Amino acid sequence: MDKRIYFLMIIAFIIGMVELIISGIVDLIAEDLNVSIGQVGLLITVFAVIFAVASPILLVMTAKIERKRLTLVCLYIFLVGCIVTVFAPTFSILFIGRIILAFSGALLIILCLVMAPSLVSEQYKGRAIGIVSMGVSASLVLGVPIGLIMGNNFGWRAPFVLITVLTALSIIGVHLFMGRINPKPQIPLRQQLAALKKHKITLGLTTTFLYMTGHTIMYAYFKPYLELTTDFNAFWISIIYFIFGFVAVSGGGLGGVMADLFGSRKTMVISLVVFSAVFFIFPYTTDIVPIFLIVLIVWGILSWAISPAMQSYLIEIAPESSEIQQSLNNSALHLGVAVGSVIGAGIVDTLSVEVNPFAGGIFIILSFITVVISVKSKEKNTYKTKSAI
């Protein structure tokens, strides 16, 4: 495996931390900048929406730029966003910093995802995507507890100081270790988007959106769910988040390996069956700690095992437009985060947080249905691989 893959994973981790790290420090930001917690929550929503919309557009706009140079430009802009965030005196300035981080981060994440498979041979493409996905999943699930611990001990700006330092080190690393990577010969955008006429692709992207929506409905409000349904104190809740984060990171790598060994289609179908079952079982395990932990671990692994399999699947069925498909899949994922957080908030405010796992499970069942239809769909000119079921 090309060592640069692991470097891309580190970059993806640093960039991805910014998205959900706000969740653990919303109250601290609100108190310091004299705004409501709801306003601070908008920092998560705007980031996810920009991430979803901007990445495919920016990928097309920068299609002809050499990849190392483009990565460095984005990292420098991201560094500016970090500095603005750290020193923001008002919420408005913090919001601007957030927008800078979102635009630059959106392109950086998709660059890591599309560069990874181009650095390895055919049989390792799923594994390469899985390794980078480990960085993304690690950042999203570990960002919350890292922000929580650092924010409570050193203030809400401390996590962003850490990200600023890590970004600066990444810039140095790219200069020193990342060789020149030429962009792929570009197919006209109209021709690339024509691939969306394939039901297999649109249903695949819909699958990503649905399962991430279901996951976020539960994960975004997991802390209040635990506080209501268990006797865990703040220390043990932090431990649970770290356990979840560790296994979710492992799930990203495991998903890539499974996609290579068993095929992307089988990996997705089987994972979503188990994933949906977990959400309906979960509420009945909170009084039995060993079973609760087992179900938590399975949830964590599957939450990110599906992503690399889906990326591999999109490459298989539309290799001629793989970059734009991966970008759109990344957009679907982040739209799922945005929509899931909004739906989850509505359930918490109008019903009860205890309903969230059931609502999340329904969305994951819908994602299972869409992926099965996609896999079984018969279309001409579909790239065939050993992964067909």
C-alpha positions in Angstrom: 0.0 0.0 0.0 1.4 3.4 -1.0 2.4 5.3 2.2 0.8 8.5 0.8 -2.6 6.9 1.4 -2.0 7.1 5.2 -0.9 10.7 4.8 -4.2 11.5 3.0 -6.0 9.7 5.9 -4.3 12.1 8.4 -5.3 15.2 6.4 -8.9 13.9 6.2 -8.9 13.4 9.9 -7.7 17.0 10.6 -10.2 18.6 8.2 -13.1 16.4 9.3 -12.7 17.3 13.0 -14.0 20.7 12.4 -17.5 19.6 11.3 -19.0 18.1 14.6 -16.4 19.4 17.1 -18.9 22.2 17.8 -21.4 19.7 19.3 -19.4 19.3 22.5 -18.8 23.0 23.1 -22.1 24.7 22.0 -22.8 26.0 25.5 -19.3 27.4 26.0 -19.5 29.3 22.7 -23.0 30.6 23.4 -21.9 31.9 26.9 -18.7 33.5 25.6 -20.2 35.2 22.6 -23.6 36.1 24.2 -25.7 34.1 21.7 -28.2 31.3 22.1 -27.3 27.6 21.8 -29.6 27.4 18.8 -27.6 30.0 17.0 -24.4 28.1 17.8 -26.1 25.0 16.4 -26.3 26.8 13.0 -22.5 26.5 12.8 -23.0 22.8 12.4 -25.8 23.1 9.8 -24.1 25.7 7.6 -20.9 23.6 7.6 -22.7 20.4 6.6 -24.7 22.2 3.9 -21.7 23.9 2.3 -19.8 20.7 2.5 -22.5 18.9 0.6 -23.1 21.5 -2.1 -19.6 22.9 -2.6 -17.5 19.7 -3.0 -18.8 18.6 -6.5 -18.8 22.1 -7.8 -15.3 22.9 -6.6 -14.0 19.5 -7.8 -15.2 20.4 -11.4 -13.9 24.0 -11.2 -10.4 22.8 -10.2 -10.3 19.7 -12.4 -7.2 20.7 -14.4 -5.1 21.8 -11.4 -2.2 19.5 -10.3 -3.3 17.8 -7.1 -0.4 18.5 -4.8 -0.6 22.2 -5.6 -4.4 22.3 -5.2 -4.1 20.5 -1.9 -1.6 23.1 -0.6 -3.8 26.0 -1.7 -6.8 24.5 0.1 -4.8 23.8 3.2 -3.5 27.4 3.4 -7.1 28.7 3.0 -8.2 26.2 5.7 -5.4 27.5 8.0 -6.8 31.1 7.5 -10.2 29.8 8.5 -8.7 28.2 11.6 -7.0 31.5 12.6 -10.2 33.5 12.1 -12.1 31.0 14.3 -9.5 31.0 17.1 -9.4 34.8 17.3 -13.1 35.5 16.5 -14.3 38.3 18.8 -18.0 38.0 17.8 -20.4 35.3 16.6 -20.5 37.0 13.1 -16.7 36.7 12.7 -16.9 33.1 13.9 -19.6 32.4 11.3 -17.4 33.8 8.6 -14.5 31.6 9.8 -16.8 28.6 9.7 -17.7 29.4 6.1 -14.0 29.6 5.1 -13.4 26.3 6.8 -16.4 24.6 5.1 -15.5 25.7 1.5 -11.8 24.7 1.8 -12.5 21.6 3.8 -15.1 20.4 1.3 -12.6 20.3 -1.5 -9.8 18.9 0.7 -11.9 15.9 1.8 -13.0 15.0 -1.7 -9.5 15.4 -3.0 -8.2 12.9 -0.5 -11.0 10.4 -1.5 -10.4 10.7 -5.2 -6.6 10.7 -5.0 -6.4 7.6 -2.8 -7.7 5.0 -5.4 -5.5 6.5 -8.1 -2.3 5.8 -6.0 -2.9 2.0 -5.8 -3.5 -0.9 -8.1 -7.0 -2.1 -9.0 -7.3 -4.8 -6.3 -6.6 -2.3 -3.5 -8.9 0.6 -4.5 -11.5 -0.3 -1.9 -8.9 -0.6 0.8 -7.4 2.7 -0.1 -10.8 4.4 0.1 -11.4 2.6 3.3 -8.2 4.0 4.9 -9.1 7.6 4.0 -12.6 6.9 5.2 -11.1 5.9 8.5 -9.7 9.4 8.8 -13.1 11.0 8.0 -15.0 8.7 10.4 -12.4 9.2 13.1 -12.7 13.0 12.8 -16.5 12.9 12.9 -16.8 10.6 15.9 -13.8 11.7 17.9 -14.3 15.4 17.3 -17.1 15.6 19.8 -15.3 14.1 22.8 -12.1 15.9 22.0 -13.9 19.2 21.8 -15.8 18.4 25.0 -12.7 17.6 27.0 -10.5 20.4 25.7 -13.3 23.0 25.8 -14.2 22.2 29.4 -10.6 22.4 30.5 -9.1 25.2 28.4 -12.0 27.1 26.8 -13.9 26.6 23.5 -11.1 28.1 21.4 -8.6 25.4 22.5 -9.8 22.6 20.1 -9.4 25.0 17.2 -5.9 25.9 18.4 -5.1 22.2 18.1 -6.6 22.0 14.6 -4.6 25.1 13.6 -1.4 23.5 14.7 -2.2 20.2 13.0 -3.1 22.0 9.8 0.2 23.8 9.8 2.0 20.5 10.3 0.0 19.0 7.4 1.1 21.9 5.1 4.7 21.1 6.0 4.1 17.4 5.4 2.6 18.0 1.9 5.5 20.2 0.9 8.0 17.5 2.0 6.4 14.2 1.3 3.6 14.5 -1.2 4.8 14.0 -4.7 3.3 15.5 -7.8 -0.1 14.0 -8.7 -1.5 14.9 -12.1 -5.3 15.2 -12.5 -7.1 12.6 -14.5 -8.1 13.5 -18.1 -11.4 15.3 -17.7 -14.6 14.2 -19.2 -17.0 17.1 -19.9 -19.3 17.9 -16.9 -22.4 17.2 -18.9 -21.1 13.8 -19.8 -20.2 13.1 -16.2 -23.6 14.1 -14.8 -25.2 12.0 -17.5 -24.2 9.1 -15.4 -26.9 10.2 -12.9 -29.5 8.9 -15.4 -28.4 5.5 -14.3 -30.8 4.3 -11.6 -28.0 2.3 -10.0 -26.1 5.5 -9.3 -29.0 7.7 -8.2 -30.2 4.9 -5.9 -26.7 4.4 -4.5 -26.4 8.1 -3.7 -29.9 8.0 -2.1 -28.8 5.0 0.0 -25.9 7.1 1.4 -28.2 10.0 2.2 -30.8 7.8 3.9 -28.4 5.7 6.1 -26.4 8.8 7.2 -29.7 10.6 8.0 -30.8 7.7 10.2 -27.4 7.4 11.9 -27.3 11.2 12.6 -30.8 11.2 14.1 -29.4 9.0 16.8 -25.8 10.0 17.1 -26.3 13.8 17.2 -28.5 13.4 20.3 -26.7 10.4 21.8 -25.6 12.3 24.9 -29.1 13.4 26.0 -30.3 9.9 25.1 -27.8 8.3 27.4 -28.5 10.8 30.2 -32.2 10.0 30.0 -32.1 6.2 29.6 -29.0 5.2 31.6 -27.3 5.9 34.9 -23.9 6.7 33.3 -22.3 9.8 34.6 -20.3 12.4 32.5 -17.1 10.4 32.8 -18.6 7.2 31.5 -20.5 9.0 28.7 -17.1 10.3 27.6 -15.7 6.8 27.7 -18.7 5.5 25.6 -18.0 8.2 23.0 -14.4 7.2 22.7 -15.3 3.5 22.4 -17.7 4.4 19.7 -15.1 6.5 18.0 -12.5 3.8 18.1 -14.7 1.1 16.6 -16.1 3.5 14.0 -12.6 4.3 12.8 -11.9 0.5 12.6 -15.2 0.2 10.7 -14.0 2.5 7.9 -10.9 0.3 7.3 -12.9 -2.9 7.7 -15.5 -1.8 5.2 -12.7 -1.3 2.6 -11.2 -4.7 3.2 -14.6 -6.4 3.0 -15.4 -4.6 -0.2 -12.2 -5.9 -1.7 -12.6 -9.5 -0.4 -16.4 -10.0 -0.7 -17.5 -7.3 -3.1 -19.0 -3.9 -2.5 -22.6 -5.1 -3.2 -22.6 -7.9 -0.6 -20.8 -5.7 1.9 -23.4 -3.0 1.6 -26.5 -5.2 1.7 -25.4 -7.3 4.7 -24.1 -4.3 6.6 -27.4 -2.4 6.2 -29.5 -5.4 7.3 -27.5 -5.6 10.5 -27.3 -1.8 10.9 -31.1 -1.4 10.8 -31.6 -4.2 13.3 -29.2 -2.5 15.7 -31.3 0.6 16.0 -34.5 -1.3 16.9 -32.6 -3.5 19.4 -30.6 -0.6 21.0 -33.4 0.8 23.3 -33.9 -2.5 25.0 -30.2 -2.9 26.0 -29.6 0.2 28.1 -30.3 -1.7 31.4 -27.9 -4.5 30.5 -24.4 -3.0 30.2 -22.5 -5.9 28.5 -25.2 -6.3 25.8 -25.4 -2.5 25.5 -21.7 -2.3 24.8 -21.8 -5.1 22.2 -24.6 -3.3 20.3 -22.8 0.0 20.6 -19.7 -1.6 19.1 -21.6 -3.1 16.2 -23.3 0.2 15.6 -20.0 2.1 15.6 -18.4 -0.4 13.2 -21.2 -0.4 10.7 -21.7 3.4 10.8 -18.6 3.8 8.7 -18.1 0.3 7.1 -20.7 1.1 4.5 -19.0 4.3 3.1 -15.9 2.7 1.4 -18.1 -0.1 0.0 -20.4 2.5 -1.5 -17.4 4.4 -3.0 -16.1 1.2 -4.5 -19.5 0.4 -5.9 -19.8 3.8 -7.6 -16.4 3.4 -9.2 -17.4 -0.1 -10.5 -20.6 1.0 -12.1 -19.4 4.4 -13.5 -15.6 4.3 -13.8 -15.6 7.0 -16.5 -17.0 9.5 -14.0 -15.8 8.1 -10.7 -14.5 11.4 -9.3 -17.8 13.3 -9.7 -19.7 10.2 -8.3 -17.5 10.1 -5.2 -17.9 13.8 -4.8 -21.7 13.5 -5.0 -21.6 10.6 -2.6 -19.7 12.8 -0.1 -22.4 15.4 -0.7 -25.1 12.9 0.0 -23.4 11.9 3.2 -23.1 15.5 4.6 -26.7 16.3 3.5 -27.6 13.3 5.6 -25.8 14.8 8.6 -27.6 18.1 8.1 -31.1 16.6 7.6 -30.6 14.0 10.4 -29.7 16.6 12.9 -32.7 18.7 12.0 -35.1 15.7 12.2 -33.6 14.5 15.4 -34.0 18.0 16.9 -37.6 18.0 15.9 -38.2 14.7 17.5 -36.5 15.7 20.7 -38.5 18.9 21.0 -41.9 17.5 20.1 -41.8 13.9 21.3 -38.9 12.4 23.2 -35.2 11.6 22.6 -36.3 8.0 23.3 -38.0 7.9 19.9 -34.8 8.8 18.0 -33.4 5.3 17.6 -36.7 4.1 16.1 -36.8 7.0 13.7 -33.2 6.4 12.7 -33.9 2.7 12.1 -36.7 3.6 9.7 -34.4 5.6 7.5 -31.8 2.8 7.5 -34.5 0.3 6.4 -35.3 2.7 3.6 -31.6 2.8 2.7 -31.5 -1.0 2.6 -34.4 -1.0 0.2 -32.8 1.5 -2.2 -29.4 -0.3 -2.2 -31.1 -3.6 -3.0 -33.0 -2.0 -5.9 -29.8 -0.4 -7.1 -27.8 -3.7 -7.0 -30.6 -5.7 -8.7 -31.2 -3.0 -11.4 -30.3 -4.1 -14.9 -28.7 -1.4 -17.0 -26.6 -1.5 -20.1 -23.0 -0.5 -20.1 -22.6 -1.2 -16.4 -19.1 -2.1 -15.4 -19.1 -5.6 -14.1 -16.8 -6.9 -11.4 -16.5 -10.0 -9.2 -18.6 -8.1 -6.6 -21.9 -8.8 -8.3 -24.3 -10.8 -6.2 
